[in-house]
């Protein structure tokens, strides 16, 4: 019998299951707190429920607990990169970063990725499978235990394409922002996408208050095709229209992620085209000095080129920042740590 993944349930679903077991509904509140507030690692730690109920849970349910395999710690800024092992032996990555506003965690949403972006290490071995809501949550829970502090901001921008795992992502956001659980404000949750237009539009209809970050990385359809295979399915203006729709439905400003690649998308004409593409939008551009990946031949733009690109965008009236590079001295790019581990 396949055991049920109880950490992926909300409190109402947990209550319905306990009633099926012949238990009182108030037990759901107790168990939910053990899972999502106290972050226990075994049923035995639930001290306010009977041994009989514990046995029922052991026989019918599983606790999703990620195993910490490796942690890389940056000597520059203290950023930590985690390699976690899942129950089936697959590996995923997460990153903890400390900012003035608090602790931020970047989590994975899939094992691998099938989007095939040319500059990304996560896609090198393709997609293995989606992560469950519990597997996404437990990345945060395990990191909180490791650092001994509360996480205040979550970015779904690690391995995988979050909107390719839509239903599990939605459930994860609901659990993460639940006031009975970790209670992270939706305004402190960012979800990144390479531009799956139908799911972007569906997400807009959910009326969540999360930030949507679009991995744009090119100022035109022609250049986007060179970097991102998803552009073959969704033309750049379709993606921008979906971003505008998201803003209209939610009132949340869009963030555009733009990785600067030396000699590819960082010239003055690229800045001009980018400004024209986003003209009139309520948005913010995050310029990212690309993390070199040894399996790819792309190189990071020169520091002066990055600064010039930013200045040109500002002259066109675009709100833009250069992302602070965190963990530069460790396997920074998504998928690198997992790739190195598998090679070893």
C-alpha positions in Angstrom: 0.0 0.0 0.0 1.3 3.5 -0.9 1.5 5.6 2.1 -0.2 9.0 2.0 1.9 12.2 1.9 0.4 14.0 4.9 2.7 17.0 4.8 1.2 17.9 1.5 -2.3 18.3 3.0 -3.9 21.4 4.3 -5.7 21.2 7.7 -9.1 20.4 6.2 -7.7 17.5 4.2 -6.0 16.2 7.3 -9.2 16.5 9.2 -11.2 14.5 6.6 -8.5 11.8 6.7 -8.6 11.5 10.5 -12.4 11.2 10.5 -12.0 8.3 8.0 -9.7 6.7 10.6 -12.4 7.1 13.3 -10.5 9.9 15.1 -11.8 13.2 16.4 -11.5 16.2 14.0 -9.6 18.4 16.6 -6.6 16.0 16.2 -6.0 17.6 12.8 -5.1 20.9 14.3 -2.6 19.2 16.7 -1.0 17.2 13.9 -0.9 20.1 11.5 1.0 22.1 14.1 3.6 19.3 14.6 4.2 19.1 10.8 4.2 22.8 9.8 5.1 24.7 13.0 7.3 22.4 15.0 8.7 20.6 11.9 9.1 17.1 13.6 11.1 14.3 12.0 9.0 11.4 13.3 5.5 10.5 14.5 6.9 9.6 17.9 7.6 13.3 18.6 3.9 14.1 18.6 3.6 14.1 22.4 -0.1 15.1 22.7 -1.6 12.3 20.6 -2.2 8.7 21.7 0.1 5.8 20.8 -2.7 4.1 19.0 -3.2 7.1 16.7 0.6 7.3 16.1 0.5 3.6 15.0 -2.4 4.4 12.6 -0.4 7.2 11.1 2.8 5.1 10.8 0.8 2.4 9.0 -1.0 4.7 6.6 1.1 7.9 6.1 4.7 9.0 5.5 6.6 12.0 6.7 8.5 13.7 3.9 11.9 14.5 5.4 14.7 15.6 3.1 18.2 14.2 3.9 21.0 16.8 4.0 23.9 15.4 1.9 26.2 18.4 1.4 26.3 22.0 2.4 28.6 24.5 0.7 29.2 27.8 2.6 30.5 30.9 0.9 33.6 32.5 2.5 32.5 35.8 0.9 29.0 36.4 2.2 28.0 33.3 4.2 25.5 32.0 1.6 24.8 28.3 2.0 24.0 25.9 -0.9 22.3 22.7 0.2 22.2 19.4 -1.6 19.2 17.3 -0.4 18.4 13.7 -1.1 14.7 12.7 -1.6 13.1 9.5 -0.5 13.6 7.9 -4.0 17.3 8.8 -4.1 17.0 11.8 -6.4 18.9 15.0 -5.5 17.8 18.6 -5.4 19.4 21.9 -4.5 18.4 24.9 -2.3 20.1 28.1 -1.3 20.0 30.2 1.8 20.9 33.9 1.7 21.0 36.4 4.5 19.9 40.0 3.7 19.2 43.0 5.9 15.5 42.2 5.5 15.9 38.7 6.8 16.6 35.1 5.7 15.7 34.2 2.1 15.6 30.7 0.7 15.7 29.8 -3.0 14.0 26.4 -3.5 13.7 23.8 -6.3 10.3 22.8 -7.7 11.4 19.8 -9.9 14.2 17.2 -10.1 16.0 18.5 -13.2 14.1 20.6 -15.8 12.9 20.0 -19.4 12.9 23.7 -20.5 16.4 23.4 -22.0 17.6 27.0 -21.5 21.1 27.2 -23.0 22.8 28.8 -20.1 21.4 26.7 -17.3 22.9 23.7 -15.5 19.6 22.4 -14.2 18.5 21.3 -17.7 21.6 19.3 -18.6 20.1 15.9 -17.7 16.4 16.8 -18.5 13.4 16.5 -16.2 13.2 13.5 -13.8 10.0 14.3 -12.0 8.0 17.0 -10.2 8.4 17.7 -6.5 5.4 17.4 -4.2 4.3 20.3 -2.0 5.8 18.6 1.0 9.2 18.2 -0.8 9.1 21.9 -1.6 8.2 22.9 2.0 10.7 20.6 3.6 13.6 22.4 1.9 12.6 25.5 3.9 12.0 23.5 7.1 15.3 21.7 7.0 17.2 25.0 6.3 15.4 26.7 9.2 16.6 23.9 11.5 20.1 24.2 10.2 20.5 28.0 10.6 18.4 28.1 13.8 16.4 31.1 12.5 13.1 31.8 10.8 12.9 32.2 7.0 11.0 35.3 5.9 11.3 35.2 2.1 11.0 32.4 -0.3 12.0 32.3 -4.0 10.9 29.4 -6.2 13.8 29.9 -8.7 16.0 26.9 -8.1 16.0 23.7 -10.2 13.0 23.2 -12.4 10.3 25.3 -14.0 7.7 26.1 -11.3 4.8 26.6 -13.7 5.5 23.1 -15.2 4.5 21.8 -11.8 1.5 24.0 -11.5 -0.9 22.2 -9.1 1.8 21.2 -6.7 3.2 24.8 -6.7 -0.2 26.2 -6.0 -0.7 23.9 -3.0 2.8 24.7 -1.8 2.1 28.4 -1.8 -1.2 27.9 0.1 0.6 25.8 2.8 3.6 28.2 3.0 1.4 31.3 3.5 -1.2 29.5 5.8 -1.4 31.4 9.1 -1.6 28.1 10.9 1.8 27.0 9.5 4.9 28.9 8.6 2.8 31.9 7.8 5.0 33.6 5.2 3.3 36.5 3.6 2.5 35.9 -0.1 4.1 39.3 -0.8 7.4 37.7 0.4 7.0 34.8 -2.1 8.5 35.0 -5.6 7.8 32.5 -8.4 10.0 32.5 -11.5 9.0 31.2 -14.9 10.6 31.0 -18.3 7.2 31.9 -19.9 4.6 29.2 -20.0 1.8 31.5 -21.2 -1.4 29.5 -20.4 -0.2 28.8 -16.8 0.9 32.4 -16.3 -2.6 33.5 -17.2 -4.1 30.8 -15.0 -1.9 31.9 -12.1 -3.2 35.5 -12.6 -6.7 34.3 -12.1 -5.8 32.8 -8.7 -5.5 36.4 -7.5 -2.5 35.6 -5.3 -0.3 38.3 -3.9 3.0 36.7 -4.9 5.6 38.3 -7.2 5.9 36.8 -10.6 9.4 36.9 -12.1 9.8 36.3 -15.8 13.1 34.9 -17.0 13.3 37.0 -20.1 17.1 37.1 -20.9 16.6 38.6 -24.4 15.2 41.8 -25.9 13.7 40.2 -29.1 12.1 37.0 -30.3 15.2 36.2 -32.5 17.6 36.3 -29.6 15.3 34.6 -27.2 15.1 31.6 -29.6 18.9 31.3 -29.4 18.8 31.0 -25.6 15.4 29.6 -24.6 13.6 26.7 -26.5 10.3 27.7 -24.8 10.3 30.7 -27.3 9.5 28.2 -30.0 6.1 27.7 -28.4 5.4 31.1 -26.9 6.5 34.1 -28.9 8.0 37.0 -26.8 5.0 39.3 -27.3 2.6 36.6 -26.1 4.7 36.3 -22.9 4.8 40.1 -22.4 1.0 40.2 -22.9 0.6 37.5 -20.2 2.8 39.6 -17.8 0.5 42.6 -18.4 -2.5 40.4 -17.7 -0.9 39.2 -14.5 -0.5 42.8 -13.4 -4.1 43.8 -14.3 -5.5 40.8 -12.4 -3.3 41.0 -9.2 -1.9 44.6 -9.1 1.5 43.0 -8.5 4.5 44.5 -10.4 6.3 42.1 -12.7 10.0 41.4 -12.2 12.0 40.6 -15.4 15.1 38.5 -14.9 17.8 39.3 -17.5 21.0 37.3 -17.5 23.8 39.3 -19.2 25.9 37.1 -21.5 29.1 38.6 -22.9 28.7 39.4 -26.6 25.2 37.8 -26.8 22.6 40.1 -25.2 24.5 43.0 -23.6 25.1 45.6 -26.3 23.6 49.1 -26.6 21.1 47.9 -29.3 19.9 45.2 -26.9 19.2 47.8 -24.2 17.3 49.9 -26.7 15.2 47.0 -27.8 14.5 45.8 -24.3 13.4 49.3 -23.2 11.0 49.4 -26.2 9.6 45.9 -25.5 8.8 46.9 -21.9 7.8 50.5 -22.5 4.9 51.6 -20.3 4.8 48.5 -18.1 4.8 48.6 -14.4 7.9 46.4 -14.0 11.3 46.1 -12.6 14.4 44.6 -14.4 16.9 42.5 -12.4 20.2 42.3 -14.3 22.0 39.1 -13.5 25.7 38.7 -14.2 25.5 35.1 -15.5 27.1 32.3 -13.5 29.4 30.5 -15.9 28.6 26.8 -16.4 31.5 24.6 -17.6 29.2 22.6 -19.9 28.2 25.8 -21.7 30.4 28.2 -23.5 28.7 31.5 -22.4 30.8 34.1 -20.6 29.8 36.8 -18.1 29.6 40.3 -19.4 32.4 42.7 -18.3 31.6 44.8 -15.2 31.7 48.0 -17.2 29.4 46.5 -19.8 26.9 45.6 -17.1 27.0 49.0 -15.6 26.6 50.7 -19.1 23.6 48.4 -19.8 22.0 49.5 -16.6 22.6 53.2 -17.2 21.1 52.9 -20.8 18.0 51.3 -19.4 17.6 54.0 -16.8 17.9 56.7 -19.5 14.9 55.0 -21.2 13.0 55.3 -17.9 13.2 51.6 -16.9 13.4 50.6 -13.2 16.5 48.4 -13.0 19.0 47.0 -10.5 22.0 44.7 -10.8 21.5 41.6 -8.7 24.0 41.3 -5.9 26.0 38.2 -6.5 25.7 35.8 -3.7 27.8 32.7 -3.1 30.1 33.4 -6.0 32.9 31.2 -4.6 30.6 28.1 -4.4 28.6 26.1 -7.1 26.4 29.2 -7.6 24.4 28.3 -10.8 21.2 26.2 -10.4 22.0 22.6 -10.9 25.8 22.8 -10.5 26.1 21.2 -7.1 23.8 18.3 -8.1 25.8 17.8 -11.3 29.2 17.8 -9.5 27.8 15.3 -7.0 26.5 12.9 -9.6 29.9 13.1 -11.5 31.7 12.2 -8.3 
